Amino acid sequence: MMKSTKPLTVNQVPLLDVCRDNDLILNEIAQAISAVLLTGRFIGGPDCQELERSIARQCGANHAVGCASGSDALLLTMLALGIGEGDEVLVPSFTFFATVSAVTRVGAIPVFVDIDPTTYNLDPKLIEAAITSRTKAIIPVHLFGQCADMTSIMKIARQHNLFVVEDVAQSIGASHAGQLAGSIGDAGCLSFYPTKNLGGLGDGGMITANDQLLADRIRLYANHGMSPRYHHQVVGINSRLDTIQAAGLNIKLKHLQQWTTQRQENAQRYRRLFAQFGLSDWIGLPSEDQLGNHVWNQYTIRIRHGNRDEFRSELSKRQIGAEVYYPIPMHQQACFRYLGYKNGALPQTELAASQVLSLPIFPSLTEQEQEYVVRSISEIVETTSLSRRQAS
C-alpha cells in the first residue's frame, strides 16, 4: 500500500526541538563521545584544542579559550582585563542575567544603557552620555542573533580608551559590516548552552580574542591562576570545557552553516506569512541590519495592541510554544535594586519587556508548523479585535 504524501495536520508546535535538530547526527556524536571514553582524557583532550581552533576560525579571531559556560566566559574576561572594584561597565538592561552578574562579581558597577527599539541592542547614541572617569568597558550584547552597531560602539570605545567585550552567546556566525561577531572587540564570549545556535550536550562556553597575551591571561584565570602546575600567579577559578562536550560540539559545528541557513529561511517565511495574513498593524516584526548577517537565535515579535501575556496564553492553548525574552529588565531586578534605577529610567527597554514574544524558529521547523503559528496568531488577533468592537 502506498503511503499518503499529504502533510499531516499540525496542531502543536514546540518553541524548540533539540532532539529533532540533533536526530540526523546522533550516530556521529555518539561515535565522537565513544572515542573520548576510550582515551580517558576527559579534561583538556585533543577535542578541546580542535574546538578552540575551529571556533577561532568560525569567529574570525586569532585565539579561542574554552571554559565551563557562557557565564564563566564573561567573568573570566572581566578578570583578565583587570576590571574590578569601583570600575564602571556599560551594559544593556535588556539581556540575560549573566551579562550583568559578571560585572558585579568582580566588584565593578554595571551602568545600564537603553536599547535601540528596532534591534533591541545597545543604542550607540546613548553611550557617550553614560561614560564617566570610572568607565572601563562596554559589553554590547548581540541579542537574538543580530550584532549591535559595532562600528559606532568601537569608535566611541577607541575615543575613550575603553575595552569592548562582545556577548556573542546568541549570535555565533552573525556579522556587522563584514566583521564576524567575536572578532570585533577585545574579546567575544560564547555560550554552548543547548538552546543556542551551536548548542552542546550541557553547559559550555568559549572566549575569542585577537591578542595572544589576553588569551593567555584568560586561560590562566580559567585554570585556578596556575602556571606552571601548583604555582598560582593569580586567584583564578576552575572553569574548563570538558572533552566530551568538545567532541559533541566539533560534530555539530560542521552543520552550523546549514542550520543557520534554515533559521534564515524560516525568518523569511514568517515575514511572508505575516504579510499574507495582514497582521502588520498588530504585530511588530523583527528588523534586520542591512550591514549585518542575522543568525536568528530567536524570532522576536512585538504585540503592539492588547496584553502580551494573554496573547501568549492563547498560543499556549493552541499548543504553540512561545517565550518572553526578557520579562523583567535587569535594572528592575531585586538584586540590582541597590543601583538606584527607577521605573521609567530606560523607557525603550521597559516597553520591549512588556511587548516582546519569541516564536519557534529552530532549524527543522516545518513550513506547515509556521503556517499553524501565524494562522493561530491571526485568529487570536481577530478574536481580540471583535471583543474590543463589541466592548465599545
C-alpha positions in Angstrom: 0.0 0.0 0.0 1.3 3.4 -0.9 1.8 5.9 1.9 -0.1 9.2 1.5 2.1 12.2 0.7 -0.4 14.6 2.1 1.2 16.5 5.0 -0.2 15.7 8.5 -2.4 18.2 10.1 -0.4 20.4 12.5 -2.0 21.1 15.9 1.1 21.8 18.0 4.5 23.5 17.6 7.2 23.4 20.3 9.3 26.5 20.9 12.4 24.4 20.4 13.0 20.8 19.5 16.6 19.9 20.2 16.1 16.2 19.7 14.7 16.8 16.2 17.5 19.0 15.2 20.1 16.5 16.5 18.4 13.4 15.1 20.4 13.2 11.9 23.8 13.4 13.5 23.2 11.3 16.6 25.5 8.5 15.4 28.3 10.9 14.6 28.0 12.4 18.1 27.9 9.0 19.8 31.0 7.9 17.9 32.9 11.0 18.9 31.9 10.6 22.6 32.8 6.9 22.5 36.3 7.8 21.2 36.7 10.1 24.2 35.6 7.4 26.6 38.3 5.1 25.2 41.1 7.6 25.7 40.1 8.6 29.3 41.2 12.2 28.5 38.1 13.8 29.9 39.7 17.2 30.7 41.7 19.1 28.1 41.8 16.3 25.5 42.5 16.7 21.8 38.9 17.5 21.0 39.2 20.6 23.2 42.1 22.0 21.2 40.4 21.2 17.9 37.3 23.0 19.0 39.2 26.1 20.1 40.9 26.3 16.7 37.7 25.8 14.9 35.8 28.4 16.9 38.5 30.9 16.4 38.2 30.3 12.6 34.4 30.4 12.8 34.5 33.8 14.6 37.4 35.3 12.6 39.5 35.6 15.7 43.2 34.7 16.3 42.6 32.7 19.5 39.8 30.9 21.5 39.8 29.6 25.0 37.3 27.0 26.2 35.5 27.3 29.6 32.7 25.8 31.5 29.8 28.2 30.4 28.9 31.4 28.7 28.5 33.0 32.1 32.1 32.0 33.0 33.3 33.3 29.7 32.1 36.8 30.7 33.5 36.5 34.2 36.9 35.3 33.0 37.2 38.1 30.6 36.4 40.7 33.3 39.1 39.2 35.4 41.7 39.0 32.6 41.1 42.6 31.6 41.7 43.7 35.2 38.2 45.1 35.7 37.5 45.4 39.4 36.3 47.3 42.4 34.7 50.6 41.6 35.1 50.3 37.8 32.1 51.0 35.7 31.0 48.8 32.8 28.3 49.9 30.3 25.7 47.2 29.7 22.2 46.8 28.4 19.5 46.1 30.9 17.6 44.1 28.2 19.7 40.9 28.4 20.1 37.7 30.3 21.3 37.9 33.9 24.8 36.6 33.2 25.9 39.7 31.3 25.4 41.9 34.3 26.3 39.4 37.1 29.8 39.0 35.6 30.4 42.7 36.2 29.2 42.7 39.8 31.1 39.5 40.6 34.4 41.4 40.1 33.3 44.3 42.2 32.6 46.6 39.3 29.4 48.7 38.8 27.0 48.0 35.9 25.8 51.2 34.2 22.7 50.5 32.2 22.2 52.0 28.7 18.9 51.9 26.9 18.3 49.9 23.7 17.6 50.7 20.1 13.9 49.8 19.8 14.3 48.2 16.3 17.3 45.9 17.1 17.0 45.5 20.9 20.7 46.1 21.1 22.6 48.9 22.9 21.8 52.3 21.4 25.1 53.9 20.4 23.6 57.3 20.6 23.2 57.0 24.3 26.6 55.5 25.2 28.7 58.7 25.5 26.3 60.3 28.0 26.8 57.3 30.3 30.6 57.4 30.2 32.4 58.8 33.3 36.0 58.9 34.5 35.4 55.4 36.1 34.1 53.7 32.9 36.4 50.8 32.0 34.5 48.8 29.4 31.4 48.3 27.3 29.6 45.0 26.9 27.4 45.0 23.7 25.1 42.0 23.6 24.4 40.7 20.1 20.8 39.9 21.1 18.6 37.3 19.4 21.2 36.6 16.7 21.9 40.1 15.4 25.0 42.2 16.0 24.9 45.5 17.8 26.1 48.6 15.8 29.8 47.7 16.4 31.0 50.4 14.0 29.7 53.1 16.3 30.5 51.3 19.5 34.1 50.7 18.6 34.5 54.3 17.5 33.3 55.5 20.9 35.4 52.9 22.7 38.6 54.0 21.0 37.9 57.7 21.7 37.6 56.9 25.4 40.1 54.1 25.7 37.6 51.5 26.8 37.6 47.8 26.5 34.8 46.2 24.4 33.6 42.7 25.4 31.1 41.2 22.9 28.4 39.0 24.4 28.1 36.5 21.5 26.0 33.9 23.4 23.1 34.1 20.9 25.0 35.1 17.7 27.7 32.8 16.6 28.1 33.4 12.8 26.5 36.8 12.9 28.4 39.7 11.4 28.4 43.5 11.2 29.9 45.5 8.3 31.9 42.4 7.2 33.3 41.5 10.6 32.2 38.4 12.5 30.8 38.6 16.0 33.5 37.7 18.4 36.3 39.3 16.3 35.5 43.0 16.6 36.0 43.9 20.2 38.8 42.9 22.7 37.1 39.6 23.4 34.0 37.7 22.5 32.1 35.5 24.9 30.2 32.5 23.6 27.8 30.1 25.2 27.2 26.5 24.2 24.0 26.1 26.3 21.8 23.6 24.4 19.3 26.2 23.2 22.0 28.2 21.4 22.5 28.1 17.6 25.6 25.9 18.4 24.3 24.1 21.4 26.2 21.5 23.4 25.1 18.5 25.4 25.1 20.5 28.6 26.9 23.6 29.7 30.0 25.0 27.9 31.5 28.3 26.8 34.4 29.9 25.0 36.2 33.3 24.7 37.6 34.6 21.5 40.4 37.2 21.3 42.8 38.6 18.8 45.5 39.4 21.3 47.8 36.5 22.4 48.6 38.0 25.8 44.9 38.4 26.6 44.0 34.9 25.5 46.9 33.5 27.7 45.6 35.5 30.7 42.1 34.3 30.2 43.4 30.7 30.1 45.4 31.3 33.3 42.3 32.6 35.2 40.3 29.6 33.9 42.7 27.1 35.5 43.0 28.4 39.1 45.5 31.0 38.0 48.0 28.2 37.9 51.2 28.2 35.7 53.2 26.0 35.9 51.4 23.3 37.9 50.9 24.2 41.6 52.3 27.7 41.0 49.4 30.2 41.3 50.1 33.5 39.6 46.6 35.0 40.3 43.5 33.9 42.1 41.6 32.2 39.3 38.7 29.8 39.1 38.1 26.3 37.8 36.3 26.7 34.5 37.2 24.2 31.8 35.3 22.9 28.8 35.3 19.1 29.2 36.4 16.8 26.3 33.0 15.1 25.9 31.3 18.5 25.3 34.1 19.5 22.9 33.7 16.2 21.0 30.0 16.7 20.5 30.4 20.4 19.6 33.1 19.5 17.0 30.5 17.4 15.2 27.7 20.0 15.5 30.0 22.8 14.3 30.2 21.1 10.9 26.4 21.5 10.5 26.2 25.1 11.9 26.1 26.8 8.5 23.3 24.6 7.3 21.3 25.2 10.5 21.9 29.0 10.2 20.6 28.9 6.6 17.5 27.1 7.7 16.9 29.6 10.5 17.2 32.4 8.0 14.8 30.7 5.6 12.3 30.3 8.5 12.6 34.0 9.3 11.9 35.0 5.7 8.9 32.6 5.6 7.5 34.2 8.8 7.7 37.6 7.2 5.8 36.4 4.1 3.2 34.7 6.2 2.6 37.7 8.5 2.1 39.8 5.3 -0.2 37.2 3.8 -2.4 37.3 6.9 -2.4 41.1 7.1 -1.0 41.3 10.6 1.4 44.2 10.3 -0.8 46.6 12.4 -0.9 44.2 15.3 2.5 42.5 15.1 5.8 44.3 15.1 8.2 42.1 13.1 11.9 41.9 13.9 14.2 44.1 11.8 17.5 43.2 10.1 20.5 45.4 10.0 21.4 45.9 6.3 25.1 46.0 7.3 24.9 42.6 9.0 24.1 39.0 8.9 21.3 37.9 11.3 21.5 34.3 12.5 18.1 34.2 14.3 18.6 32.6 17.6 15.2 33.9 18.4 12.3 35.3 16.2 11.0 38.0 18.4 7.8 39.9 17.6 6.1 42.7 19.4 2.5 42.6 20.5 1.6 46.2 19.8 -2.0 46.0 21.0 -3.6 44.2 23.9 -1.9 42.2 26.6 1.2 40.3 25.6 0.9 37.7 28.4 -2.8 37.0 27.5 -1.6 36.6 23.9 1.0 34.1 24.9 -1.6 32.3 27.0 -3.8 32.0 23.9 -0.9 30.5 21.9 -0.3 28.0 24.7 -4.0 26.9 24.5 -3.2 26.0 20.9 -0.1 24.1 22.0 2.3 26.6 20.4 5.5 27.3 22.3 6.4 30.9 22.8 8.6 32.6 25.3 9.3 36.1 26.7 13.0 37.2 26.5 13.0 39.1 28.8 10.1 39.9 31.0 12.0 41.8 33.7 14.8 44.1 32.7 18.0 43.9 34.8 17.6 47.4 36.2 14.3 46.3 37.7 15.6 43.0 39.3 15.6 42.9 43.1 19.3 42.0 43.3 20.2 45.2 41.4 17.9 47.5 43.3 20.9 49.0 45.1 21.9 50.6 41.9 19.0 53.1 42.3 17.3 52.8 38.9 13.7 53.9 38.9 10.8 52.7 36.7 11.0 54.7 33.5 14.7 55.1 33.6 15.1 53.1 30.4 11.9 53.6 28.5 12.7 51.5 25.4 13.9 48.6 27.5 10.8 48.7 29.6 8.5 48.9 26.7 10.2 46.0 24.9 10.0 43.9 28.1 6.2 44.4 28.1 5.7 43.6 24.4 8.2 41.1 23.1 7.3 37.5 22.4 9.6 34.9 20.8 8.2 32.3 18.4 9.6 28.9 17.2 12.4 29.3 14.7 14.6 26.2 15.2 16.2 24.8 12.1 14.0 21.8 11.5 10.8 23.8 12.0 8.5 22.9 9.0 6.5 25.2 6.7 3.3 23.6 8.0 4.2 24.4 11.6 5.0 28.0 10.7 1.7 28.3 8.9 -0.1 27.0 12.0 1.7 29.5 14.2 0.8 32.5 12.1 -2.8 31.3 11.4 -3.3 30.9 15.1 -1.9 34.4 15.8 -4.4 35.7 13.1 -7.3 34.0 14.9 -6.2 35.5 18.2 -6.0 39.0 16.7 -9.4 38.6 15.1 -11.0 37.4 18.3 -9.4 40.2 20.3 -10.4 42.9 17.7 -14.0 41.6 17.8 -14.1 41.7 21.6 -12.9 45.3 21.5 -15.5 46.3 19.0 -18.3 44.7 21.0 -17.0 46.4 24.2 -17.0 49.8 22.5 
